[in-house]
Amino acid sequence: MRCDEVRAVAADLALDELTGAERAAALAHLSQCPECRTEVAELAAVADAVLLAAPSVEPPAGFESRVLARLTPPRPRAWLPRVAAVAAAAALVGGAAGFALAAREDASRALPMAAVFHSASGEPNGSLVLLDGPDRMTCVFEGERFGGDYAVEVELAGGEVTEVGRFTAAGPPWTWTVALPTDATEVRRVIVRDGEGVVRATAEI
């Protein structure tokens, strides 16, 4: 598969809905292409975080049929239906006004924003999503060594670094949500330190 072909099915791959030879070809490409791998990881982080943040309630009767009725007939593997579905879910979470995914440079400051945590050695060990209404952050820590007390800092666009909270993890997976004292779109980096001040995970937004 080429990069454009993988990006056309990235949403399906992130939602684990791709099967057979197409899935195998996409995974083979991801193993050799860091850019496409990051693209799929970000989509998967958004999907996971939206599910974690959403209230555990049943949608009203007829909700699915009304949403589907408003969607234009999709082309095979088109991005629009997947984006629209995630947008509808995101709008329900915390009363968000909307969710935009366009060109990456245009969507970089749109909320929700997702990112992947990496350990000091560069291995993925979690994910996060930034939301508004109110401004908050949900973190999912998946590293096998997570456990104990941690402090979380955010670095803002102007370079200011602020501690936003502390939590204690018994072990992975561990989900933690904190209200942000600033506009979520200003966050550029998230840093997780253990009880001794050692950086255990970072995420670039």
C-alpha positions as CSV (number, residue, x, y, z in Angstrom):
1,M,0.0,0.0,0.0
2,R,1.0,3.6,-0.6
3,C,0.6,6.4,1.9
4,D,-2.5,7.8,0.2
5,E,-4.1,4.4,0.2
6,V,-3.4,3.9,3.9
7,R,-4.8,7.3,4.8
8,A,-7.9,6.4,2.9
9,V,-8.5,3.5,5.3
10,A,-6.9,5.0,8.4
11,A,-10.1,5.6,10.2
12,D,-11.2,2.0,9.7
13,L,-7.9,0.7,10.8
14,A,-7.9,2.9,14.0
15,L,-11.4,1.5,14.8
16,D,-10.2,-2.1,14.2
17,E,-12.7,-2.6,11.4
18,L,-10.2,-3.4,8.6
19,T,-9.9,-7.1,7.9
20,G,-8.2,-9.6,5.6
21,A,-5.5,-8.8,3.0
22,E,-6.3,-5.1,3.2
23,R,-5.6,-5.0,6.9
24,A,-2.3,-7.0,6.4
25,A,-1.2,-4.6,3.7
26,A,-2.0,-1.5,5.8
27,L,-0.1,-2.9,8.8
28,A,2.9,-3.8,6.6
29,H,3.0,-0.2,5.4
30,L,2.7,1.2,9.0
31,S,5.7,-0.9,10.0
32,Q,7.8,1.1,7.5
33,C,6.2,4.5,7.6
34,P,6.3,6.6,10.8
35,E,4.1,9.4,9.4
36,C,1.2,7.1,8.6
37,R,1.7,5.2,11.9
38,T,1.4,8.5,13.8
39,E,-1.8,9.4,11.8
40,V,-3.5,6.1,12.7
41,A,-2.3,6.4,16.4
42,E,-3.8,9.8,16.7
43,L,-7.2,8.6,15.3
44,A,-7.2,5.7,17.6
45,A,-6.4,7.9,20.6
46,V,-9.3,10.2,19.7
47,A,-11.7,7.3,19.4
48,D,-10.6,5.7,22.7
49,A,-10.7,9.0,24.6
50,V,-14.1,10.0,23.3
51,L,-15.4,6.6,24.5
52,L,-13.8,7.1,27.9
53,A,-15.2,10.6,28.3
54,A,-18.7,9.9,27.2
55,P,-21.4,9.3,29.7
56,S,-22.7,5.7,30.0
57,V,-26.2,6.4,28.7
58,E,-28.3,5.0,25.9
59,P,-29.0,7.4,23.0
60,P,-32.6,8.5,22.5
61,A,-34.8,6.4,20.3
62,G,-34.2,7.0,16.6
63,F,-30.9,8.7,17.2
64,E,-28.9,6.4,14.8
65,S,-31.5,6.6,12.0
66,R,-31.6,10.4,12.3
67,V,-27.8,10.7,12.1
68,L,-27.6,8.4,9.1
69,A,-30.4,10.2,7.4
70,R,-28.4,13.4,7.5
71,L,-25.2,11.9,6.1
72,T,-24.7,12.0,2.3
73,P,-24.2,8.6,0.7
74,P,-20.5,7.8,1.3
75,R,-18.0,6.8,-1.3
76,P,-16.2,3.5,-0.4
77,R,-13.6,4.2,2.2
78,A,-14.3,7.9,2.2
79,W,-13.1,9.9,5.3
80,L,-16.4,11.9,5.6
81,P,-18.7,9.3,7.2
82,R,-16.1,8.4,9.9
83,V,-15.3,12.0,10.7
84,A,-18.9,12.8,10.9
85,A,-19.6,10.0,13.3
86,V,-16.7,10.9,15.6
87,A,-17.8,14.5,15.3
88,A,-21.3,13.6,16.5
89,A,-19.9,11.7,19.4
90,A,-17.5,14.5,20.4
91,A,-20.3,17.1,20.3
92,L,-22.1,15.0,22.9
93,V,-19.2,14.9,25.3
94,G,-19.1,17.9,27.6
95,G,-21.3,20.0,25.4
96,A,-18.6,20.6,22.9
97,A,-19.6,23.0,20.1
98,G,-18.1,20.9,17.4
99,F,-15.3,18.9,16.1
100,A,-13.3,19.6,12.9
101,L,-10.9,17.4,11.0
102,A,-9.6,18.9,7.7
103,A,-6.0,19.3,6.6
104,R,-3.7,18.6,9.4
105,E,-2.5,22.2,9.6
106,D,-6.1,23.4,9.9
107,A,-7.1,20.8,12.5
108,S,-4.1,21.1,14.7
109,R,-5.8,23.6,17.1
110,A,-9.3,22.1,16.8
111,L,-10.9,20.4,19.8
112,P,-10.9,17.6,20.7
113,M,-7.1,17.2,20.2
114,A,-5.4,13.9,20.7
115,A,-1.8,12.9,21.3
116,V,0.3,9.8,22.2
117,F,2.4,9.6,25.3
118,H,6.0,8.3,24.9
119,S,8.4,7.0,27.5
120,A,12.0,8.3,27.8
121,S,13.1,5.5,25.4
122,G,10.5,6.6,22.8
123,E,8.0,3.8,23.3
124,P,4.3,4.6,23.2
125,N,2.9,4.2,26.8
126,G,-0.5,6.0,26.7
127,S,-2.6,8.6,25.1
128,L,-4.5,11.8,25.9
129,V,-7.3,14.0,24.6
130,L,-7.9,17.7,25.2
131,L,-11.5,18.9,25.3
132,D,-13.4,22.1,26.0
133,G,-16.7,23.0,27.6
134,P,-15.1,23.1,30.2
135,D,-11.4,22.9,29.3
136,R,-10.0,19.5,30.5
137,M,-7.7,16.7,29.7
138,T,-8.2,13.0,29.9
139,C,-5.1,10.8,30.0
140,V,-4.9,7.0,29.5
141,F,-1.7,5.5,30.8
142,E,-0.9,2.1,29.4
143,G,2.8,1.5,30.2
144,E,3.3,-1.7,32.2
145,R,5.5,0.1,34.7
146,F,3.0,2.8,35.6
147,G,2.2,2.6,39.3
148,G,2.7,5.0,42.2
149,D,2.4,8.8,42.5
150,Y,2.7,11.1,39.5
151,A,2.5,14.8,38.8
152,V,1.3,16.2,35.4
153,E,2.6,19.4,33.9
154,V,1.4,21.2,30.7
155,E,3.6,23.5,28.6
156,L,1.7,26.3,26.9
157,A,2.2,28.0,23.6
158,G,4.1,30.9,25.3
159,G,6.5,28.5,27.0
160,E,5.0,28.6,30.5
161,V,5.0,25.2,32.3
162,T,2.2,24.6,34.9
163,E,1.5,21.6,37.1
164,V,-2.2,20.8,36.6
165,G,-2.6,17.9,39.1
166,R,-1.4,14.8,40.7
167,F,-2.7,11.2,40.7
168,T,-1.9,7.8,42.1
169,A,-1.9,4.8,39.7
170,A,-2.2,1.2,40.9
171,G,-1.2,-0.1,37.5
172,P,-2.2,0.1,33.8
173,P,-4.5,0.9,32.2
174,W,-5.2,4.0,34.3
175,T,-7.5,6.8,33.2
176,W,-7.3,10.3,34.7
177,T,-9.2,13.4,33.9
178,V,-8.2,16.9,35.2
179,A,-9.7,20.4,34.7
180,L,-7.3,22.8,33.0
181,P,-6.6,26.3,34.3
182,T,-6.1,27.5,30.8
183,D,-7.5,27.3,27.3
184,A,-7.0,23.7,26.1
185,T,-5.9,24.9,22.7
186,E,-2.9,26.6,24.2
187,V,-1.4,23.3,25.4
188,R,1.7,22.2,23.4
189,R,3.2,19.5,25.6
190,V,2.2,17.3,28.5
191,I,4.8,16.0,30.9
192,V,4.3,13.2,33.5
193,R,6.8,12.9,36.4
194,D,7.0,10.2,39.0
195,G,7.3,10.8,42.7
196,E,11.0,11.5,42.4
197,G,10.6,14.0,39.6
198,V,11.8,11.7,36.8
199,V,9.9,12.2,33.5
200,R,8.0,9.0,32.8
201,A,6.0,10.1,29.8
202,T,5.7,13.1,27.4
203,A,3.2,14.0,24.7
204,E,3.7,16.6,22.0
205,I,0.4,18.3,20.9
